[in-house]
């Protein structure tokens, strides 16, 4: 049984920084993980790259040869990856054992995890290869400054949850850059009546029924909740990793270590 994290989120949400910090943390803990680059536009890395999509296809080459823009070129690259799952990806995965832990650093185009089926088919391929997969969705905490942006972030995360059909761990990244953390704390454990009141103040009266439905979706069904990530604090990333490990049942099938003790002498 293999284990995998699919790290997704909007562009600039801190996915690569999270992967780098996760690798450093696991290295300190003497735990082995392998970071995989799935972004064909990436250039510099702060972590050792175990697998790299640029060995299969590069965004710069696609833009130059096909005269596509950055977004169209990236979609083309990811669809090319989808076409080569049985060849390139399978060959790369064969280099790892059944109990290896892979972290996939994905591009930030939101359509990849909202409606384009590339990542969904990618995940299905991992499952066929006997991997337990968890989605790690990152949202920039500096984006959550008012109730409308909070609801927008929740809906984007929910869209990915519906599309990928996987366990989700939603993270508010860049907490170390937030100046007034009290503003963020209001959205970590939000009070529904307060959210609804704020949302009604921001929106036109004809949206009150819609606002109530959105707040009920977020609150009553507990579909979306965020965990703050402060990379200055080791316990922060340690807690998040423990939540992810629990989602993918990492270590549950490991052998129990038993230490023999000498019997007490009379």
LUMZA-351946 format. One record per residue (C-alpha): residue number from 1; residue in three letters; x, y, z negated. Coordinates in Angstrom, 2 decimals. Example, Ala and Ser with C-alpha at 12.3 -4.5 7.8 and 13.67 -1.06 7.14 Angstrom:
residues 2
   resi   resn      east     north        up
      1    ALA     12.30     -4.50     -7.80
      2    SER     13.67     -1.06     -7.14
END
This chain:
residues 266
   resi   resn      east     north        up
      1    UNK      0.00      0.00      0.00
      2    UNK      1.45      3.35      1.09
      3    UNK      0.49      6.77     -0.28
      4    UNK      0.12     10.09      1.52
      5    UNK     -0.77     13.73      0.96
      6    UNK     -2.20     15.75      3.85
      7    UNK     -1.28     19.36      3.03
      8    UNK     -3.64     21.74      4.84
      9    UNK     -4.89     25.29      4.48
     10    UNK     -4.94     28.63      6.32
     11    UNK     -1.77     30.06      7.81
     12    UNK      0.37     31.74      5.15
     13    UNK     -1.25     29.92      2.22
     14    UNK      2.10     28.47      1.09
     15    UNK      1.96     24.90      2.41
     16    UNK      5.66     24.58      3.24
     17    UNK      6.66     26.26     -0.02
     18    UNK      4.46     23.79     -1.89
     19    UNK      6.10     20.87     -0.06
     20    UNK      9.56     22.20     -0.88
     21    UNK      8.71     22.70     -4.57
     22    UNK      7.11     19.27     -4.74
     23    UNK     10.24     17.69     -3.31
     24    UNK     12.45     19.50     -5.82
     25    UNK     10.18     18.46     -8.68
     26    UNK     10.18     14.80     -7.64
     27    UNK     13.93     14.86     -7.14
     28    UNK     14.32     16.11    -10.71
     29    UNK     11.99     13.35    -11.90
     30    UNK     14.00     10.79     -9.89
     31    UNK     10.96     10.00     -7.83
     32    UNK     11.22      9.52     -4.08
     33    UNK      8.89     11.25     -1.64
     34    UNK      9.29     11.91      2.09
     35    UNK      8.17     15.20      3.67
     36    UNK      6.84     15.03      7.23
     37    UNK      6.61     18.11      9.46
     38    UNK      3.43     18.12     11.57
     39    UNK      3.79     21.74     12.68
     40    UNK      5.22     21.92     16.24
     41    UNK      5.93     25.65     15.73
     42    UNK      8.01     25.26     12.55
     43    UNK     11.64     26.37     12.64
     44    UNK     13.22     26.47      9.17
     45    UNK     12.75     24.05      6.29
     46    UNK     13.64     24.18      2.60
     47    UNK     13.23     20.42      2.30
     48    UNK     14.76     17.41      4.09
     49    UNK     12.50     16.45      6.99
     50    UNK     11.84     12.71      7.11
     51    UNK      9.72     12.84     10.28
     52    UNK      9.32     15.75     12.69
     53    UNK      6.61     16.22     15.31
     54    UNK      9.02     18.41     17.29
     55    UNK     10.84     15.24     18.27
     56    UNK      7.64     14.36     20.14
     57    UNK      6.53     17.80     21.34
     58    UNK      7.47     21.45     20.72
     59    UNK      5.17     24.46     20.82
     60    UNK      7.78     26.62     22.56
     61    UNK      8.11     24.08     25.38
     62    UNK      4.33     23.84     25.79
     63    UNK      3.89     27.62     25.90
     64    UNK      6.68     27.97     28.45
     65    UNK      5.64     25.12     30.74
     66    UNK      1.85     25.45     30.56
     67    UNK      1.67     29.24     30.08
     68    UNK     -0.52     28.87     27.00
     69    UNK     -0.81     31.18     24.02
     70    UNK      0.22     30.14     20.48
     71    UNK     -3.20     28.84     19.42
     72    UNK     -4.00     27.03     22.66
     73    UNK     -0.47     25.62     22.76
     74    UNK     -0.72     24.31     19.21
     75    UNK     -4.04     22.58     19.90
     76    UNK     -2.44     20.98     22.97
     77    UNK      0.49     19.77     20.83
     78    UNK     -1.80     18.23     18.23
     79    UNK     -3.93     16.54     20.88
     80    UNK     -0.71     15.13     22.34
     81    UNK      0.12     13.78     18.89
     82    UNK     -3.33     12.19     18.77
     83    UNK     -2.64     10.46     22.08
     84    UNK      0.63      9.06     20.72
     85    UNK     -0.53      7.79     17.33
     86    UNK     -0.14      4.15     18.36
     87    UNK      3.35      4.75     19.72
     88    UNK      5.32      7.58     18.13
     89    UNK      3.65      7.66     14.72
     90    UNK      3.49      3.89     14.36
     91    UNK      7.18      3.62     15.24
     92    UNK      8.06      6.29     12.68
     93    UNK      5.93      4.71      9.95
     94    UNK      7.64      1.37     10.50
     95    UNK     10.77      2.92      8.97
     96    UNK      9.07      3.06      5.56
     97    UNK      8.02      0.39      3.11
     98    UNK      4.51     -0.29      1.90
     99    UNK      4.94      1.66     -1.34
    100    UNK      6.54      4.82      0.12
    101    UNK      5.01      8.24     -0.61
    102    UNK      4.64     10.60      2.37
    103    UNK      3.67     14.27      2.33
    104    UNK      2.46     15.71      5.66
    105    UNK      3.04     19.44      6.08
    106    UNK      0.33     20.49      8.57
    107    UNK     -0.16     23.59     10.77
    108    UNK     -2.38     26.38      9.51
    109    UNK     -4.91     26.68     12.35
    110    UNK     -8.28     26.30     10.61
    111    UNK     -9.95     24.59     13.56
    112    UNK     -7.70     21.57     13.03
    113    UNK     -9.49     20.73      9.80
    114    UNK    -12.91     22.28     10.46
    115    UNK    -14.16     20.80     13.75
    116    UNK    -11.33     19.57     16.02
    117    UNK    -11.06     15.77     15.40
    118    UNK     -7.26     15.52     15.62
    119    UNK     -6.51     15.33     11.89
    120    UNK     -9.53     13.12     11.26
    121    UNK     -8.20     10.59     13.79
    122    UNK     -4.72     11.00     12.32
    123    UNK     -6.08     10.10      8.89
    124    UNK     -7.94      7.08     10.27
    125    UNK     -4.67      5.86     11.75
    126    UNK     -2.95      6.19      8.37
    127    UNK     -5.75      4.21      6.75
    128    UNK     -5.34      1.44      9.30
    129    UNK     -1.68      1.38      8.33
    130    UNK     -2.77      0.74      4.73
    131    UNK     -2.17      4.25      3.34
    132    UNK     -4.20      5.83      0.56
    133    UNK     -4.60      9.47      1.61
    134    UNK     -5.53     12.60     -0.32
    135    UNK     -6.07     16.07      1.15
    136    UNK     -4.31     18.95     -0.60
    137    UNK     -6.06     22.16      0.46
    138    UNK     -4.16     25.38     -0.33
    139    UNK     -5.77     28.79     -0.54
    140    UNK     -3.82     31.96     -1.25
    141    UNK     -4.86     33.22     -4.70
    142    UNK     -4.33     36.80     -3.50
    143    UNK     -7.20     36.16     -1.09
    144    UNK     -9.61     35.58     -4.00
    145    UNK    -10.21     39.18     -5.01
    146    UNK    -14.02     39.31     -4.93
    147    UNK    -17.04     37.03     -4.83
    148    UNK    -17.52     37.14     -1.05
    149    UNK    -13.96     35.94     -0.41
    150    UNK    -14.35     33.28     -3.09
    151    UNK    -17.47     31.89     -1.40
    152    UNK    -15.73     32.09      1.98
    153    UNK    -12.78     30.08      0.61
    154    UNK    -15.15     27.50     -0.89
    155    UNK    -16.98     27.07      2.40
    156    UNK    -13.72     26.64      4.33
    157    UNK    -12.60     23.99      1.86
    158    UNK    -16.01     22.30      2.01
    159    UNK    -15.82     22.26      5.81
    160    UNK    -12.52     20.37      5.61
    161    UNK    -13.99     17.96      3.05
    162    UNK    -16.91     17.15      5.34
    163    UNK    -14.70     16.80      8.40
    164    UNK    -11.97     14.62      6.90
    165    UNK    -14.04     12.60      4.40
    166    UNK    -11.17     12.20      1.93
    167    UNK    -10.51     12.93     -1.74
    168    UNK     -9.66     16.62     -2.07
    169    UNK     -7.47     18.58     -4.46
    170    UNK     -8.01     22.31     -3.90
    171    UNK     -5.18     24.59     -5.01
    172    UNK     -4.94     28.34     -5.52
    173    UNK     -1.36     28.99     -4.48
    174    UNK      0.97     31.94     -5.16
    175    UNK     -0.32     32.49     -8.69
    176    UNK      3.12     33.84     -9.54
    177    UNK      2.39     36.83     -7.27
    178    UNK     -0.97     37.72     -8.82
    179    UNK     -0.73     40.88    -10.92
    180    UNK     -4.05     40.64    -12.77
    181    UNK     -4.69     36.96    -13.49
    182    UNK     -7.95     37.71    -15.30
    183    UNK     -9.56     38.46    -11.94
    184    UNK     -8.58     34.98    -10.72
    185    UNK     -9.64     33.22    -13.91
    186    UNK    -13.20     34.37    -13.33
    187    UNK    -13.26     32.16    -10.23
    188    UNK    -11.53     29.11    -11.72
    189    UNK    -14.50     28.52    -14.04
    190    UNK    -17.14     30.74    -12.47
    191    UNK    -20.40     31.59    -14.16
    192    UNK    -23.16     31.01    -11.55
    193    UNK    -25.42     33.86    -12.69
    194    UNK    -22.52     36.32    -12.57
    195    UNK    -21.50     35.13     -9.11
    196    UNK    -25.05     35.41     -7.82
    197    UNK    -25.44     38.89     -9.28
    198    UNK    -22.18     40.06     -7.69
    199    UNK    -23.04     38.46     -4.37
    200    UNK    -26.48     40.10     -4.26
    201    UNK    -24.88     43.47     -4.95
    202    UNK    -22.48     43.01     -2.05
    203    UNK    -25.02     41.62      0.46
    204    UNK    -28.21     43.03      1.96
    205    UNK    -31.52     42.12      0.25
    206    UNK    -32.58     39.73      3.03
    207    UNK    -29.68     37.42      2.10
    208    UNK    -30.76     36.82     -1.52
    209    UNK    -32.23     33.38     -0.77
    210    UNK    -29.12     32.36      1.13
    211    UNK    -26.90     33.66     -1.67
    212    UNK    -28.79     31.58     -4.23
    213    UNK    -28.39     28.44     -2.10
    214    UNK    -24.66     29.03     -1.68
    215    UNK    -24.11     29.52     -5.42
    216    UNK    -26.14     26.40     -6.20
    217    UNK    -24.06     24.41     -3.72
    218    UNK    -20.82     25.51     -5.36
    219    UNK    -22.09     25.11     -8.93
    220    UNK    -24.61     22.28     -9.22
    221    UNK    -22.87     19.80     -6.96
    222    UNK    -19.34     20.68     -8.12
    223    UNK    -18.22     20.24     -4.53
    224    UNK    -15.36     22.72     -4.71
    225    UNK    -13.07     23.66     -7.59
    226    UNK     -9.57     25.12     -7.54
    227    UNK     -6.45     24.38     -9.57
    228    UNK     -4.00     27.29     -9.99
    229    UNK     -0.41     26.70     -8.88
    230    UNK      2.37     28.80    -10.38
    231    UNK      5.69     27.59     -8.98
    232    UNK      7.61     29.29    -11.81
    233    UNK      6.12     26.75    -14.22
    234    UNK      7.22     23.14    -13.92
    235    UNK      4.15     21.91    -15.78
    236    UNK      1.91     23.55    -13.17
    237    UNK      3.14     21.45    -10.26
    238    UNK      3.44     18.43    -12.56
    239    UNK     -0.25     18.71    -13.43
    240    UNK     -1.26     19.06     -9.78
    241    UNK      0.84     16.04     -8.80
    242    UNK     -0.84     13.99    -11.52
    243    UNK     -4.26     14.95    -10.15
    244    UNK     -3.24     13.91     -6.64
    245    UNK     -1.70     10.65     -7.87
    246    UNK     -4.96      9.86     -9.62
    247    UNK     -6.92     10.47     -6.39
    248    UNK     -4.82      8.04     -4.35
    249    UNK     -4.33      5.58     -7.24
    250    UNK     -0.57      5.94     -7.10
    251    UNK      1.25      3.60     -9.46
    252    UNK     -1.83      1.66    -10.54
    253    UNK     -0.57     -1.52     -8.91
    254    UNK      2.96     -1.18    -10.31
    255    UNK      4.29     -3.95    -12.51
    256    UNK      4.06     -3.29    -16.23
    257    UNK      7.48     -2.99    -17.78
    258    UNK      7.86     -4.97    -20.99
    259    UNK     10.82     -4.52    -23.29
    260    UNK     11.92     -7.49    -25.36
    261    UNK     12.63     -6.86    -29.00
    262    UNK     14.62     -9.16    -31.27
    263    UNK     12.52    -10.62    -34.10
    264    UNK     13.08     -9.05    -37.49
    265    UNK     15.47    -10.98    -39.65
    266    UNK     14.33    -12.04    -43.11
END
